Amino acid sequence: MSIPVGRRHYWPLSSLLLFCVGTSPTVAGDPAKLIYRSNVTEVRLNFSAADQNNHGVATLQASDFAVVDSDVVVRNFQSFTRSDWTKLEIAILIDASESVTPRFSQEMADILHLVSSAEGVPPENLSIFSFEGSRPALLCAGDCRASQAAGRLPEVRAHGLTPLFDTIVFAEDYLAHHGDARAEKTLIVFSDGVDSVSQDSLGDALDASVRSEVQLDCIDLNKSAYGSQGAAILRNLASATGGRYFSPPEGTTGVLNALLEELRANYIVTYRLPSRAPGFHAVRILPTHNLKLQFRSRIGYYYPNQVQ
């Protein structure tokens, strides 16, 4: 099923959303146009925890970390919970352009098999996206574990159009309106980062992630990440949204195993807004006891001085 994507309307946000400072200097993209409500009193931060070997830590306690919000150290949280793995919404975006590896079909089939065997992920919480011509396409939703799902994978087309940003926005909007609104949502992008035809820009894709609170995990399908603008775009998408970037030539199934493990170690913390100063508020999560702990989250949020 192929569904076209047009220009989007921007909606007011009812909660304080975390957002990246900006895009990489080497990456072209329009700045995101965001609309906020200014009567927010609470910050909600999604993050993951890993050990020194980059394995997810599923036993984190509130006393194991502190949040640094601009210059304010926050230790007293209003809430701290581990994300509910059974409510996790996972979407996979498959880039079927000429740039992907010759092993594309087999790799994607292996990914489908791996996700289908992931314990605890309900079938209705899995969807797969790609594109047909210049339009984003929803390949399957809810029935992606069926054996015939592999037959829906697109073929690699030489010199085909690549609406990567449009498809990211399309998938993020789908996740925003599907399932539990409070569930964690992640979009796993298999791509070389090249976009040739999208109406939406990199800034639009980041904006859609902010509005929908979708984490982007990017698997680079370039032969080499060095000197590649596409690799820079994928790094930007991942770091801005609290996701992970995997450089080539890491195996896709090994990468997906690592991602699934980390998603089981995702957490949500909320705390009172430390300051109503307008502008950007940088956010970091730091360990308090075990200095080998590593945390991944969005890097900040904007607080406006008025409703726009």
KARABEL-V162040 format. One record per residue. N is the residue number from 1. RES is the residue in one small letter. SS is DSSP state (helix for helix, strand for strand, loop for the rest). OMEGA is omega in degrees with one decimal (* if undefined). D_FIRST is the distance of its C-alpha to the first C-alpha in whole Angstrom. Layout:
# KARABEL-V162040
n=N res=RES ss=SS omega=OMEGA d_first=D_FIRST
n=N res=RES ss=SS omega=OMEGA d_first=D_FIRST
This chain:
# KARABEL-V162040
n=1 res=m ss=loop omega=-178.6 d_first=0
n=2 res=s ss=strand omega=-176.2 d_first=4
n=3 res=i ss=loop omega=-178.7 d_first=7
n=4 res=p ss=loop omega=178.3 d_first=10
n=5 res=v ss=loop omega=177.4 d_first=13
n=6 res=g ss=loop omega=176.9 d_first=16
n=7 res=r ss=loop omega=-174.4 d_first=20
n=8 res=r ss=loop omega=170.7 d_first=21
n=9 res=h ss=loop omega=-178.6 d_first=23
n=10 res=y ss=loop omega=-174.5 d_first=26
n=11 res=w ss=loop omega=172.3 d_first=27
n=12 res=p ss=loop omega=177.8 d_first=30
n=13 res=l ss=loop omega=-178.1 d_first=30
n=14 res=s ss=loop omega=177.6 d_first=32
n=15 res=s ss=loop omega=-178.4 d_first=33
n=16 res=l ss=strand omega=-175.4 d_first=34
n=17 res=l ss=loop omega=179.6 d_first=32
n=18 res=l ss=strand omega=-175.4 d_first=33
n=19 res=f ss=loop omega=178.8 d_first=32
n=20 res=c ss=loop omega=178.2 d_first=33
n=21 res=v ss=loop omega=-178.6 d_first=36
n=22 res=g ss=loop omega=179.7 d_first=34
n=23 res=t ss=loop omega=177.7 d_first=32
n=24 res=s ss=loop omega=179.3 d_first=34
n=25 res=p ss=loop omega=-177.4 d_first=36
n=26 res=t ss=loop omega=-174.5 d_first=35
n=27 res=v ss=loop omega=177.8 d_first=31
n=28 res=a ss=loop omega=177.6 d_first=30
n=29 res=g ss=loop omega=178.4 d_first=29
n=30 res=d ss=loop omega=176.2 d_first=29
n=31 res=p ss=loop omega=-178.9 d_first=31
n=32 res=a ss=loop omega=177.4 d_first=29
n=33 res=k ss=loop omega=-172.7 d_first=30
n=34 res=l ss=loop omega=178.0 d_first=30
n=35 res=i ss=loop omega=-175.3 d_first=32
n=36 res=y ss=loop omega=164.4 d_first=34
n=37 res=r ss=loop omega=-174.5 d_first=36
n=38 res=s ss=loop omega=-179.1 d_first=39
n=39 res=n ss=loop omega=-176.0 d_first=41
n=40 res=v ss=loop omega=179.5 d_first=39
n=41 res=t ss=loop omega=-173.3 d_first=42
n=42 res=e ss=strand omega=173.7 d_first=40
n=43 res=v ss=strand omega=177.8 d_first=38
n=44 res=r ss=strand omega=-173.5 d_first=35
n=45 res=l ss=strand omega=173.2 d_first=35
n=46 res=n ss=strand omega=179.4 d_first=32
n=47 res=f ss=strand omega=175.5 d_first=33
n=48 res=s ss=strand omega=-179.7 d_first=34
n=49 res=a ss=strand omega=179.7 d_first=37
n=50 res=a ss=strand omega=178.0 d_first=38
n=51 res=d ss=loop omega=-175.7 d_first=41
n=52 res=q ss=loop omega=178.2 d_first=43
n=53 res=n ss=loop omega=178.6 d_first=41
n=54 res=n ss=loop omega=173.6 d_first=37
n=55 res=h ss=loop omega=-178.6 d_first=37
n=56 res=g ss=strand omega=178.4 d_first=36
n=57 res=v ss=loop omega=-175.3 d_first=38
n=58 res=a ss=loop omega=-176.6 d_first=38
n=59 res=t ss=loop omega=-176.8 d_first=41
n=60 res=l ss=loop omega=175.3 d_first=42
n=61 res=q ss=loop omega=-178.6 d_first=44
n=62 res=a ss=helix omega=-179.5 d_first=44
n=63 res=s ss=helix omega=-176.9 d_first=48
n=64 res=d ss=helix omega=-175.4 d_first=46
n=65 res=f ss=strand omega=173.2 d_first=45
n=66 res=a ss=strand omega=176.4 d_first=45
n=67 res=v ss=strand omega=173.7 d_first=43
n=68 res=v ss=strand omega=-178.9 d_first=45
n=69 res=d ss=strand omega=-169.7 d_first=44
n=70 res=s ss=loop omega=-179.9 d_first=45
n=71 res=d ss=loop omega=-176.1 d_first=49
n=72 res=v ss=strand omega=176.5 d_first=49
n=73 res=v ss=strand omega=-177.5 d_first=49
n=74 res=v ss=strand omega=176.1 d_first=47
n=75 res=r ss=loop omega=179.9 d_first=48
n=76 res=n ss=loop omega=-175.8 d_first=48
n=77 res=f ss=loop omega=175.2 d_first=44
n=78 res=q ss=loop omega=175.4 d_first=43
n=79 res=s ss=strand omega=176.1 d_first=41
n=80 res=f ss=strand omega=-177.6 d_first=40
n=81 res=t ss=strand omega=171.3 d_first=37
n=82 res=r ss=strand omega=-179.9 d_first=35
n=83 res=s ss=loop omega=179.0 d_first=31
n=84 res=d ss=loop omega=-176.7 d_first=30
n=85 res=w ss=helix omega=-176.2 d_first=28
n=86 res=t ss=helix omega=177.7 d_first=27
n=87 res=k ss=helix omega=-177.6 d_first=25
n=88 res=l ss=loop omega=175.4 d_first=24
n=89 res=e ss=strand omega=-179.1 d_first=20
n=90 res=i ss=strand omega=172.8 d_first=19
n=91 res=a ss=strand omega=178.3 d_first=16
n=92 res=i ss=strand omega=177.4 d_first=16
n=93 res=l ss=strand omega=-176.4 d_first=14
n=94 res=i ss=strand omega=177.6 d_first=15
n=95 res=d ss=loop omega=-178.0 d_first=16
n=96 res=a ss=loop omega=-179.8 d_first=15
n=97 res=s ss=loop omega=-175.1 d_first=18
n=98 res=e ss=loop omega=-171.4 d_first=21
n=99 res=s ss=loop omega=-175.6 d_first=23
n=100 res=v ss=loop omega=-173.2 d_first=22
n=101 res=t ss=loop omega=177.4 d_first=24
n=102 res=p ss=loop omega=-179.0 d_first=25
n=103 res=r ss=loop omega=-171.9 d_first=24
n=104 res=f ss=helix omega=-173.4 d_first=21
n=105 res=s ss=helix omega=-178.8 d_first=19
n=106 res=q ss=helix omega=179.2 d_first=22
n=107 res=e ss=helix omega=-179.6 d_first=22
n=108 res=m ss=helix omega=176.3 d_first=18
n=109 res=a ss=helix omega=177.5 d_first=19
n=110 res=d ss=helix omega=179.2 d_first=22
n=111 res=i ss=helix omega=178.1 d_first=21
n=112 res=l ss=helix omega=179.8 d_first=18
n=113 res=h ss=helix omega=-178.3 d_first=22
n=114 res=l ss=helix omega=-179.9 d_first=24
n=115 res=v ss=helix omega=-178.6 d_first=21
n=116 res=s ss=helix omega=-179.8 d_first=21
n=117 res=s ss=loop omega=-180.0 d_first=25
n=118 res=a ss=loop omega=-176.4 d_first=25
n=119 res=e ss=loop omega=173.5 d_first=28
n=120 res=g ss=loop omega=178.6 d_first=27
n=121 res=v ss=loop omega=-179.3 d_first=24
n=122 res=p ss=loop omega=-179.7 d_first=22
n=123 res=p ss=helix omega=-178.7 d_first=19
n=124 res=e ss=helix omega=-178.8 d_first=17
n=125 res=n ss=helix omega=-179.1 d_first=18
n=126 res=l ss=strand omega=177.1 d_first=16
n=127 res=s ss=strand omega=-178.5 d_first=13
n=128 res=i ss=strand omega=-178.3 d_first=11
n=129 res=f ss=strand omega=170.1 d_first=10
n=130 res=s ss=strand omega=176.2 d_first=10
n=131 res=f ss=strand omega=178.3 d_first=10
n=132 res=e ss=strand omega=-173.8 d_first=9
n=133 res=g ss=loop omega=-178.8 d_first=12
n=134 res=s ss=loop omega=-174.6 d_first=13
n=135 res=r ss=strand omega=171.8 d_first=10
n=136 res=p ss=strand omega=-179.4 d_first=9
n=137 res=a ss=strand omega=172.0 d_first=6
n=138 res=l ss=strand omega=-176.7 d_first=6
n=139 res=l ss=strand omega=178.4 d_first=6
n=140 res=c ss=strand omega=177.9 d_first=8
n=141 res=a ss=strand omega=178.9 d_first=11
n=142 res=g ss=loop omega=179.9 d_first=14
n=143 res=d ss=loop omega=-175.6 d_first=14
n=144 res=c ss=loop omega=-179.8 d_first=14
n=145 res=r ss=loop omega=179.3 d_first=17
n=146 res=a ss=loop omega=-176.5 d_first=17
n=147 res=s ss=helix omega=-179.0 d_first=18
n=148 res=q ss=helix omega=-178.8 d_first=15
n=149 res=a ss=helix omega=-179.9 d_first=13
n=150 res=a ss=helix omega=179.6 d_first=15
n=151 res=g ss=helix omega=179.5 d_first=13
n=152 res=r ss=helix omega=-179.1 d_first=10
n=153 res=l ss=loop omega=179.9 d_first=12
n=154 res=p ss=loop omega=175.5 d_first=12
n=155 res=e ss=loop omega=176.7 d_first=15
n=156 res=v ss=loop omega=-177.2 d_first=17
n=157 res=r ss=loop omega=177.2 d_first=18
n=158 res=a ss=loop omega=177.7 d_first=21
n=159 res=h ss=loop omega=178.0 d_first=22
n=160 res=g ss=loop omega=177.2 d_first=18
n=161 res=l ss=loop omega=-176.8 d_first=17
n=162 res=t ss=loop omega=177.4 d_first=17
n=163 res=p ss=loop omega=-173.4 d_first=16
n=164 res=l ss=helix omega=-176.7 d_first=17
n=165 res=f ss=helix omega=176.8 d_first=18
n=166 res=d ss=helix omega=-177.2 d_first=16
n=167 res=t ss=helix omega=175.5 d_first=13
n=168 res=i ss=helix omega=179.2 d_first=16
n=169 res=v ss=helix omega=179.6 d_first=17
n=170 res=f ss=helix omega=-179.3 d_first=13
n=171 res=a ss=helix omega=179.3 d_first=13
n=172 res=e ss=helix omega=177.5 d_first=17
n=173 res=d ss=helix omega=176.5 d_first=16
n=174 res=y ss=helix omega=-179.9 d_first=14
n=175 res=l ss=helix omega=-178.5 d_first=17
n=176 res=a ss=helix omega=-175.0 d_first=19
n=177 res=h ss=loop omega=-177.2 d_first=18
n=178 res=h ss=loop omega=174.7 d_first=17
n=179 res=g ss=loop omega=-177.9 d_first=20
n=180 res=d ss=loop omega=-178.0 d_first=24
n=181 res=a ss=loop omega=-177.9 d_first=24
n=182 res=r ss=loop omega=-179.1 d_first=27
n=183 res=a ss=loop omega=174.2 d_first=25
n=184 res=e ss=loop omega=-176.7 d_first=25
n=185 res=k ss=strand omega=-179.6 d_first=22
n=186 res=t ss=strand omega=177.3 d_first=21
n=187 res=l ss=strand omega=-179.5 d_first=19
n=188 res=i ss=strand omega=-172.2 d_first=20
n=189 res=v ss=strand omega=172.8 d_first=19
n=190 res=f ss=strand omega=-172.7 d_first=20
n=191 res=s ss=strand omega=171.1 d_first=20
n=192 res=d ss=loop omega=177.1 d_first=23
n=193 res=g ss=loop omega=-178.3 d_first=23
n=194 res=v ss=loop omega=176.1 d_first=23
n=195 res=d ss=loop omega=-175.4 d_first=21
n=196 res=s ss=loop omega=-170.0 d_first=22
n=197 res=v ss=loop omega=-172.5 d_first=20
n=198 res=s ss=loop omega=168.1 d_first=19
n=199 res=q ss=loop omega=178.0 d_first=20
n=200 res=d ss=loop omega=-179.5 d_first=20
n=201 res=s ss=loop omega=173.7 d_first=23
n=202 res=l ss=helix omega=177.6 d_first=25
n=203 res=g ss=helix omega=177.2 d_first=26
n=204 res=d ss=helix omega=179.4 d_first=23
n=205 res=a ss=helix omega=176.9 d_first=22
n=206 res=l ss=helix omega=177.8 d_first=25
n=207 res=d ss=helix omega=179.3 d_first=25
n=208 res=a ss=helix omega=177.1 d_first=22
n=209 res=s ss=helix omega=178.7 d_first=23
n=210 res=v ss=helix omega=-177.0 d_first=26
n=211 res=r ss=helix omega=-175.5 d_first=25
n=212 res=s ss=helix omega=-178.0 d_first=23
n=213 res=e ss=loop omega=178.9 d_first=25
n=214 res=v ss=strand omega=175.7 d_first=23
n=215 res=q ss=strand omega=178.1 d_first=24
n=216 res=l ss=strand omega=172.2 d_first=23
n=217 res=d ss=strand omega=-170.0 d_first=24
n=218 res=c ss=strand omega=176.0 d_first=24
n=219 res=i ss=strand omega=-174.3 d_first=24
n=220 res=d ss=strand omega=179.2 d_first=26
n=221 res=l ss=loop omega=173.5 d_first=25
n=222 res=n ss=loop omega=174.6 d_first=27
n=223 res=k ss=loop omega=178.2 d_first=30
n=224 res=s ss=loop omega=-179.6 d_first=33
n=225 res=a ss=loop omega=-174.1 d_first=32
n=226 res=y ss=loop omega=177.2 d_first=36
n=227 res=g ss=loop omega=-176.9 d_first=36
n=228 res=s ss=loop omega=176.2 d_first=32
n=229 res=q ss=helix omega=177.7 d_first=30
n=230 res=g ss=helix omega=177.8 d_first=27
n=231 res=a ss=helix omega=178.2 d_first=29
n=232 res=a ss=helix omega=177.8 d_first=31
n=233 res=i ss=helix omega=-179.5 d_first=27
n=234 res=l ss=helix omega=176.5 d_first=26
n=235 res=r ss=helix omega=-178.8 d_first=29
n=236 res=n ss=helix omega=179.4 d_first=29
n=237 res=l ss=helix omega=-178.1 d_first=26
n=238 res=a ss=helix omega=-175.1 d_first=27
n=239 res=s ss=helix omega=-178.2 d_first=31
n=240 res=a ss=helix omega=-174.2 d_first=30
n=241 res=t ss=helix omega=179.6 d_first=28
n=242 res=g ss=loop omega=-179.9 d_first=30
n=243 res=g ss=loop omega=-179.0 d_first=28
n=244 res=r ss=loop omega=175.0 d_first=29
n=245 res=y ss=strand omega=178.0 d_first=29
n=246 res=f ss=strand omega=-176.9 d_first=29
n=247 res=s ss=loop omega=175.8 d_first=31
n=248 res=p ss=loop omega=3.3 d_first=30
n=249 res=p ss=loop omega=-179.9 d_first=31
n=250 res=e ss=loop omega=-179.3 d_first=31
n=251 res=g ss=loop omega=-175.0 d_first=29
n=252 res=t ss=helix omega=-179.1 d_first=25
n=253 res=t ss=helix omega=176.1 d_first=26
n=254 res=g ss=helix omega=177.6 d_first=29
n=255 res=v ss=helix omega=-178.0 d_first=28
n=256 res=l ss=helix omega=174.7 d_first=25
n=257 res=n ss=helix omega=179.9 d_first=28
n=258 res=a ss=helix omega=179.4 d_first=30
n=259 res=l ss=helix omega=179.8 d_first=27
n=260 res=l ss=helix omega=177.3 d_first=27
n=261 res=e ss=helix omega=-178.7 d_first=31
n=262 res=e ss=helix omega=-179.9 d_first=31
n=263 res=l ss=helix omega=175.0 d_first=28
n=264 res=r ss=loop omega=-179.7 d_first=31
n=265 res=a ss=loop omega=177.0 d_first=34
n=266 res=n ss=strand omega=-176.5 d_first=32
n=267 res=y ss=strand omega=175.1 d_first=34
n=268 res=i ss=strand omega=176.5 d_first=34
n=269 res=v ss=strand omega=175.2 d_first=38
n=270 res=t ss=strand omega=178.7 d_first=39
n=271 res=y ss=strand omega=-179.3 d_first=42
n=272 res=r ss=strand omega=178.2 d_first=44
n=273 res=l ss=loop omega=-175.9 d_first=43
n=274 res=p ss=loop omega=-175.5 d_first=46
n=275 res=s ss=loop omega=175.7 d_first=47
n=276 res=r ss=loop omega=177.4 d_first=45
n=277 res=a ss=loop omega=-179.1 d_first=46
n=278 res=p ss=loop omega=178.4 d_first=44
n=279 res=g ss=strand omega=-174.6 d_first=42
n=280 res=f ss=strand omega=175.3 d_first=40
n=281 res=h ss=strand omega=177.7 d_first=41
n=282 res=a ss=strand omega=-179.3 d_first=41
n=283 res=v ss=strand omega=172.4 d_first=40
n=284 res=r ss=strand omega=172.9 d_first=41
n=285 res=i ss=strand omega=-176.4 d_first=41
n=286 res=l ss=strand omega=176.7 d_first=44
n=287 res=p ss=strand omega=178.8 d_first=46
n=288 res=t ss=loop omega=-178.3 d_first=49
n=289 res=h ss=loop omega=-178.7 d_first=50
n=290 res=n ss=loop omega=-175.1 d_first=49
n=291 res=l ss=loop omega=178.9 d_first=48
n=292 res=k ss=loop omega=177.8 d_first=46
n=293 res=l ss=loop omega=177.9 d_first=43
n=294 res=q ss=strand omega=-178.0 d_first=40
n=295 res=f ss=strand omega=179.6 d_first=38
n=296 res=r ss=strand omega=-179.9 d_first=35
n=297 res=s ss=strand omega=170.5 d_first=33
n=298 res=r ss=loop omega=-170.2 d_first=33
n=299 res=i ss=loop omega=176.7 d_first=36
n=300 res=g ss=strand omega=178.7 d_first=37
n=301 res=y ss=strand omega=176.3 d_first=36
n=302 res=y ss=strand omega=172.4 d_first=37
n=303 res=y ss=strand omega=-176.2 d_first=39
n=304 res=p ss=loop omega=176.1 d_first=40
n=305 res=n ss=loop omega=177.1 d_first=43
n=306 res=q ss=loop omega=174.8 d_first=42
n=307 res=v ss=loop omega=-177.6 d_first=39
n=308 res=q ss=loop omega=* d_first=37
